């Protein structure tokens, strides 16, 4: 199962993907050295430029690529990013893409059919869904389809295991557990571990802590 994709359409419970993804590492830079006021030289800055590629370096990377047999799409993308010097930015989903993906989950062809869908209305029971803005469709996409590729591998105070927990409800992924094997004790232990880091008493974000409590409760409800 895709680690950040929503569960099977026929079993629409709040479950997260099960595999873990790599955490993003924050970048650090050296502070610039102060320049005396009488100096005319430019202040020193931390160099972020990579070494310029030359033919031997590229040939070596090509040899490494071909040593494992015919390259697949992922290997070719990695090579392209090597030449580019940094990872490519993931494109944001368009409104049309968001609508199509959400409608497909509920077996609808368009937003009109979705609004009339008894299954969708049952899933949204007690909740107000406008469906007029891109933000509305993004929320539905995160809940029923998965975490958008552009929102993965994030870092920050509200991020755990690469996703923003305030935007994405993926308890299994956030807790780092397998739904097929995790016990109630495993869930409680994972929650305690995260609480030690994210509780407001230790400098954590109260919103994140509240979200973790909801995730814990949702997982324990099925155990």
N, C-alpha and C positions, 0 to 999 in steps of 0.2 A: 504493500500500500504506500502511496506517496505520503511522506511524512507530514506534509502540511495540507493535504487534501481532505475534504470532508468525507465522512463515512458513506457507505452505500446509500444511494438514493432511497431504497426501499426501507432502510432502517434509519430514519431521520432523528437520531438522538444527538445530543450535544456531546460528540466525541471528537478527540483530536487525532491527528495522525500519530503513528507509533514510532517512527524512526527519528533519530536525532539528527540535527544538522549542525554544521560547524558554526561555532560562535565567531562573530566578527571581533577583531581586535582593534581597539582604539589606537589612533595614531598619536605619537608624541613628537614634539618638535623641541629643539634646543632654543632657549631664549637668545635673542641677539645680544651681542656684546655692545655695551654703551660706547658711543663715539664722543670724544671730547668736543666741546663747542667750537674750538678753534680748528678742528680737523675738517678737511674738505673731502675726505674719502667717504664713500658710501658705507652705511652700517652693514655689518656682516649678517647674513641670514642663513638659516639652516637649509642646506641644499636638498632639494627634493627631486632634482633632475637625475635620471638614471644614466648610466654609462651608455654612450652612443654605440649602437650595434654596428658590428663590422661583418664582413662576409664569412670569416671563419666561425664566428659565434653563431650565425644563422645556420651555416652548414652543419655545425655540431648538433644544434637543436633538431634539425631535419633528420640527421642520422639517428638520434635518440628516438624520434617519433616513429621512424620506419623500422627500428629494431624490434618493435613489438608487433609487427605485422601491419596490414593495411589499417590506416587510422580511421576511427569512427568520427562521428560528428562532434563529440565532446573533445576528442584529441585535437581536431582541426580548430575548434574554437579556442582551445588553450593556446595553440600555436599562434593564432591570430592575435590573441591578447598579449602574447610574448612580444610580437612585433610591434603592437600598438603601445606597449609599455605599461599598460594598466588594464584592469577588467572593464569591459564595456558596461555602460549603464543599462539596466533592465528597463525596457519600455513600459510605460504606464498603460493599463488597459483602457480602452476607449469606452464610452457609454454604451455603444452598440454591442461591444464584446461582453460587457458586464450583464446587459439585459439578456443576451442570447444564452449565456452560461446559466444564469439563474432560472430562466424560463425552461431550459432543457431539464433541469433537475426535477421540476414539477410537471414535466410532460406537456408544456405549453409552447406555442409558437410565437407569442408576442405578449406584451404587457397587458393588453385587454383581456386575453384569455387567462393570464395569471391572476388578475384581480377577481375573475369569476370562478377560479379554481377552488373547489371545496377543500382540497388537500392543502393548498397554500393558506387559505383562511383559517383552517384548523391549526396549522403550524404557527400562524401569527396571532392566535387567540389571545385577547387581552393586551395586545400591542398595537400601537398606531404606526402604520406604515404608509408613507405618502407616495412614494415612487415617482416623485416629480423632479428630483435632483440626482446628480451623479453620486453624491454622498449617500443617498438612500440605497442606491443599487450597490455601492461598495460595501455597505454594511451587510446586505443580503448575500453578496458574493463571499465575503469572509466567513459568514455563518454556514452557508449551505454548499459552497463550492470548494473553498480552500483559501489559504493565504496567498495573495498575489505575489508573483515572483519578485516584483520590485520592492516588496515589503519584507523580504527575508534577509537573513544575515545582518540584522540591525544590532546596534549597541546603544546603551543609554540607561537611565535610571528606571525606565518603565519597561525595559526589554529583558526577557529571560530566554535563554537558548535561541537567540537570534530573532525573536518576534516581539512586537509590542503587545503586551498582555491587555492593554486598555483598548486595543483595536481588534484583537483576535482572541476568540475563546477557544483555546486548544489545550485543555487540561492535561491530556496524556502526554503531549509533547513537552509542555512546560514542566511537568513533574518528572519527565524522563522515565516513564514507565510503559510497560507493554500491557495493553488491556487484556490480553489472553492469559497472562500469568500473574499479574499484580494482585496482591491480596489487600484487604482493608488495612492491615498493619503497614504494608508497603506504602500505601497512599498517605497514611498518617505520618509516617516517617519522612516521606518526601516533603510533605507540607511543613513539618517542623524544621527541616533543613533549610527550606526557602524562607521560612519565617525569621530564622536567625539572621538572615541577610537583609530582608526587606521590611521588617517590622519598624514602624515609626520610632519606637524606643531606641533603635540602633541607627537611626538616621535614614530609614527607608521611607518610601512614598506610601501614604495612607491609602491612596487609591489602588495601588498595586496589592497591598495587603488585603484589602477588601475583595479584590478580584481573585486572589489566591484562595480565600475562604470559600468563595462561591464555587471555584473549581474543585476544591476538596469535597464540598458537600455534593456536587453533581456526580463525582466519581463514587463516593460512598453510597449514593442512592442506588447504585446498581450492584452493590456487593452485599 
